[in-house]
Amino acid sequence: MTSVHSHPDHDGVHAAVLSYVRAVTAGDSDAVRAVFHPDAHMWGYLGDAFVSAPIEAFCGVVAAESGERQWSAQYSWEIRSIEVNGEVAVAVLEEYGYQGADFVNHFSLVRTDGRWLIAGKTFHSPAT
């Protein structure tokens, strides 16, 4: 069994998730778009409300929030886990205070042309 921290591709997956964090913190929808596979989709729950949308919808949320992001001063995050299996990986990112809410994100990643991209985002936020 290989520890996730010693896997040679761990750093690339970590960098992709870190790019996501930097992009949402900056309110940069183009940077968010760049870290996702073009066919990416998201699913999840905002409180009791189920959400299913192409990732472009999330880019629209980021773009709409790109002005004064007062919430970003309180924003923190933690990459809870990363697991790599060949050309695919999963990562769990916990966010605290993203636009005033907490989220647990489960990312599926694929390596495409040597670059790790997020192929899917599944999330939960207890806030509505």
C-alpha positions in Angstrom: 0.0 0.0 0.0 1.4 3.4 -1.0 0.8 6.4 1.2 -1.0 9.2 -0.6 1.8 11.6 0.5 4.5 9.5 -1.1 2.8 9.0 -4.5 4.7 10.7 -7.3 1.5 12.4 -8.7 0.3 13.7 -5.3 2.0 17.1 -5.9 0.2 17.6 -9.3 -3.2 16.8 -7.8 -2.4 19.1 -4.8 -1.4 21.9 -7.2 -4.7 21.5 -9.1 -6.8 21.8 -5.9 -4.6 24.7 -4.8 -5.2 26.4 -8.1 -9.0 26.0 -7.5 -8.6 27.6 -4.0 -6.6 30.5 -5.4 -9.1 31.1 -8.2 -12.2 31.2 -6.1 -10.5 33.3 -3.5 -9.5 35.9 -6.2 -13.0 35.7 -7.8 -11.3 34.8 -11.1 -13.8 32.8 -13.1 -11.3 32.3 -16.0 -8.8 30.7 -13.6 -11.6 28.5 -12.2 -12.5 27.5 -15.7 -8.9 26.6 -16.4 -8.6 24.1 -13.5 -11.7 22.2 -14.6 -12.1 19.8 -17.6 -14.3 21.5 -20.2 -16.9 18.8 -19.7 -16.9 19.0 -15.9 -20.2 19.0 -14.0 -21.1 19.7 -10.4 -23.6 18.1 -8.1 -24.4 18.7 -4.5 -26.5 20.1 -1.7 -26.9 23.7 -0.5 -28.8 22.8 2.7 -31.7 20.7 1.5 -31.6 22.0 -2.1 -30.0 19.7 -4.7 -27.8 21.3 -7.3 -26.8 19.8 -10.6 -25.2 22.0 -13.2 -22.3 22.2 -15.7 -19.2 23.7 -14.2 -19.8 26.9 -16.3 -22.7 27.7 -13.9 -20.2 27.7 -11.0 -17.9 30.0 -13.0 -20.9 32.3 -13.3 -21.2 32.4 -9.5 -17.6 33.2 -9.2 -17.8 35.9 -11.8 -20.8 37.5 -10.1 -18.9 37.6 -6.8 -15.7 39.0 -8.3 -16.2 42.5 -6.9 -15.8 43.2 -3.2 -15.4 39.8 -1.6 -15.7 40.7 2.1 -16.2 37.1 2.9 -12.6 36.3 1.7 -11.0 37.7 4.8 -12.7 35.0 6.9 -12.2 32.2 4.3 -10.0 29.2 5.1 -9.6 25.8 3.7 -8.0 22.4 4.1 -7.2 19.6 1.7 -8.3 16.7 3.7 -7.2 13.9 1.4 -5.8 13.0 -2.0 -5.8 9.6 -3.6 -4.2 8.9 -6.9 -4.7 5.8 -9.1 -2.9 6.0 -12.4 -4.4 8.8 -14.5 -7.3 9.5 -12.1 -7.5 10.9 -8.6 -9.9 12.1 -5.9 -9.4 14.9 -3.5 -11.5 16.2 -0.6 -11.4 20.0 0.1 -13.0 21.5 3.1 -13.8 25.2 2.8 -14.8 27.5 5.7 -16.5 30.8 5.0 -16.7 30.6 1.2 -19.2 33.3 0.4 -20.3 33.0 4.0 -20.9 29.2 4.0 -18.9 26.1 4.7 -18.4 23.4 2.1 -17.0 19.9 1.7 -16.0 19.3 -1.9 -15.2 16.0 -3.4 -13.2 16.4 -6.6 -12.7 13.8 -9.2 -9.6 14.6 -11.3 -8.2 13.2 -14.6 -4.8 13.7 -16.1 -5.3 15.1 -19.6 -2.2 15.8 -21.8 0.0 15.5 -18.7 -2.1 18.0 -16.6 -4.4 17.3 -13.7 -7.9 18.8 -14.3 -11.0 18.6 -12.1 -13.6 16.5 -13.9 -16.3 16.7 -11.4 -17.2 18.5 -8.2 -19.6 16.9 -5.7 -20.3 19.1 -2.6 -22.3 19.6 0.5 -23.0 22.8 2.4 -25.3 22.8 5.4 -26.1 26.5 4.8 -28.9 27.5 2.4 
